[in-house]
Amino acid sequence: SPLARASIKSTKLLEGSSYFHRKERMLRISIRHMVKSHAFYWIVLSLVALNTVCVAIVHYDQPLWLTNFLYYAEFTFLGLFLFEMFLKMYGCGLRLYFHSSFNCFDCGVIIGSIFDVVWTMIRPETSFGISVLRALRLLRIFKVTKYWASLRNLVVSLMSSMKSIISLLFLLFLFIVVFALLGMQLFGGQ
């Protein structure tokens, strides 16, 4: 009967779908294991170190070959970090990926880097230069705190004391403004 044939076809379709779903799940699990391995972490950390060197090597009156090399290296590193982010998102899932504060920070740095690259391509004459977005990439080096316990403790204590430090810096700023105004009043007309 036609109803029996339709149910057999739908069962075969579900079996094929189940096969691909199983294979996709196995791929996701293997990527999750790869992303959480020490080897992957050290590869990413070495890429971060190389990226830091490339960002720090920019100097005044540099040769043209170095400028071209750094231009293409920026695209290469951006592509590699984007690939790392997508691998982690696929392997861990979006919820687990964004659960980690380092991953959220890394995603923000990558989005900022993409914005910087697109802005430089659209308006090269109004480039940010060594911009905040480019300098933000240097903060990726804090990924090393994942396995370096003493540095992690130092960063955590710095972050917890940030509220007091901000209050102190605001007070220091007020003193600077008051004494700058006082200096202008006393010595500005001479």
C-alpha positions as a printed Julia matrix, in Angstrom:
190×3 Matrix{Float64}:
  0.0    0.0    0.0
  1.17   3.59  -0.55
  1.09   4.4    3.19
  3.4    1.49   3.99
  5.84   2.57   1.28
  5.85   6.14   2.63
  6.65   4.97   6.15
  9.47   2.75   4.84
 10.89   5.7    2.89
 10.72   7.97   5.93
 12.4    5.29   8.06
 15.23   5.0    5.52
 15.5    8.79   5.45
 15.72   8.89   9.25
 18.35   6.15   9.25
 20.45   8.15   6.77
 19.95  11.27   8.86
 20.88   9.38  11.99
 24.07   8.13  10.31
 25.17  11.68   9.42
 24.15  12.92  12.86
 26.31  10.22  14.48
 29.28  11.04  12.24
 28.89  14.76  12.94
 28.74  14.09  16.68
 31.89  11.95  16.5
 33.63  14.73  14.56
 32.55  17.29  17.17
 33.83  15.08  20.01
 37.19  14.52  18.3
 37.55  18.28  17.65
 36.67  18.95  21.31
 39.42  16.56  22.43
 41.87  18.17  20.01
 40.99  21.71  21.16
 41.35  20.81  24.84
 44.71  19.07  24.4
 48.0   20.49  25.66
 49.53  20.35  22.18
 46.79  22.58  20.74
 47.21  25.01  23.65
 50.97  25.26  23.11
 50.53  25.73  19.36
 48.1   28.59  20.0
 50.43  30.03  22.63
 53.37  29.97  20.2
 51.18  31.72  17.61
 50.36  34.36  20.22
 54.08  34.84  20.91
 54.86  35.18  17.2
 51.98  37.62  16.77
 53.29  39.66  19.7
 56.73  39.8   18.11
 55.2   40.9   14.79
 53.17  43.66  16.45
 56.15  44.83  18.54
 58.66  44.88  15.67
 57.01  47.84  13.9
 59.32  50.86  14.01
 59.92  54.19  12.31
 61.6   54.16   8.89
 61.41  50.39   8.54
 62.28  48.77   5.21
 59.53  48.18   2.67
 60.0   44.4    2.75
 59.35  44.39   6.52
 56.21  46.5    6.08
 54.91  44.09   3.42
 55.82  41.06   5.53
 54.02  42.46   8.59
 50.99  43.35   6.46
 50.61  39.76   5.25
 51.55  38.34   8.66
 48.66  40.31  10.18
 46.21  38.62   7.79
 47.8   35.23   8.41
 47.58  35.5   12.18
 44.05  36.85  11.99
 43.05  33.88   9.84
 44.72  31.41  12.18
 43.12  32.91  15.29
 39.75  33.02  13.53
 40.18  29.34  12.62
 41.08  28.56  16.25
 37.98  30.4   17.46
 35.69  28.55  15.02
 37.26  25.2   15.96
 36.62  25.89  19.63
 33.07  27.08  18.93
 32.29  23.96  16.92
 34.03  21.51  19.23
 32.75  22.89  22.53
 29.46  24.36  21.39
 28.54  28.02  21.66
 27.29  27.89  25.25
 30.4   26.17  26.59
 32.66  28.37  24.43
 31.22  31.63  25.77
 31.17  30.25  29.33
 34.94  30.77  29.51
 36.02  34.37  30.08
 39.24  33.82  28.11
 37.23  32.69  25.09
 34.93  35.73  25.38
 37.99  37.98  25.57
 39.59  36.2   22.61
 36.4   36.55  20.56
 36.33  40.28  21.35
 39.97  40.66  20.33
 39.34  38.83  17.05
 36.27  40.96  16.27
 38.3   44.09  17.08
 41.11  42.85  14.81
 38.66  42.21  11.98
 37.24  45.72  12.45
 40.77  47.18  12.41
 41.7   45.31   9.22
 38.45  46.23   7.46
 38.78  49.87   8.55
 42.37  49.98   7.26
 41.28  48.5    3.92
 38.34  50.89   3.51
 40.11  54.05   4.66
 43.88  53.56   4.59
 44.56  57.3    4.92
 42.66  57.47   8.24
 44.23  54.39   9.79
 44.38  54.16  13.56
 48.13  53.5   13.36
 49.14  51.63  16.49
 45.57  51.66  17.62
 43.89  50.47  20.73
 42.49  47.55  18.73
 45.95  46.55  17.57
 47.41  46.95  21.04
 44.53  44.88  22.41
 45.95  41.88  20.53
 49.0   42.02  22.78
 46.78  41.1   25.72
 46.42  37.6   24.27
 49.65  36.84  26.07
 47.56  36.49  29.23
 46.52  33.09  27.92
 49.7   31.8   29.52
 48.06  32.28  32.94
 46.01  29.15  32.31
 48.96  26.93  33.21
 51.2   29.35  35.11
 49.69  29.41  38.61
 51.77  32.22  40.14
 51.03  34.57  37.24
 47.35  33.63  37.42
 47.29  34.5   41.15
 48.95  37.83  40.4
 46.41  38.69  37.67
 43.49  37.68  39.9
 44.74  39.84  42.77
 45.29  42.77  40.39
 41.76  42.43  39.04
 40.26  42.25  42.52
 42.1   45.4   43.62
 41.16  47.3   40.44
 38.29  49.15  42.17
 40.65  50.66  44.74
 43.22  51.48  42.1
 40.65  53.3   39.95
 39.61  55.43  42.94
 43.26  56.25  43.64
 43.9   57.16  39.99
 40.84  59.43  39.96
 42.13  61.2   43.09
 45.57  61.56  41.47
 43.94  63.01  38.33
 42.07  65.57  40.46
 45.34  66.64  42.14
 47.01  67.04  38.74
 44.14  69.16  37.42
 44.03  71.36  40.54
 47.76  71.99  40.54
 47.81  72.57  36.77
 45.11  75.23  37.18
 46.96  76.72  40.14
 50.19  76.82  38.13
 48.44  78.52  35.21
 46.95  81.13  37.55
 50.26  81.83  39.28
 52.72  81.55  36.4
 50.6   81.69  33.22
 50.89  85.43  32.51
 54.68  85.64  32.72
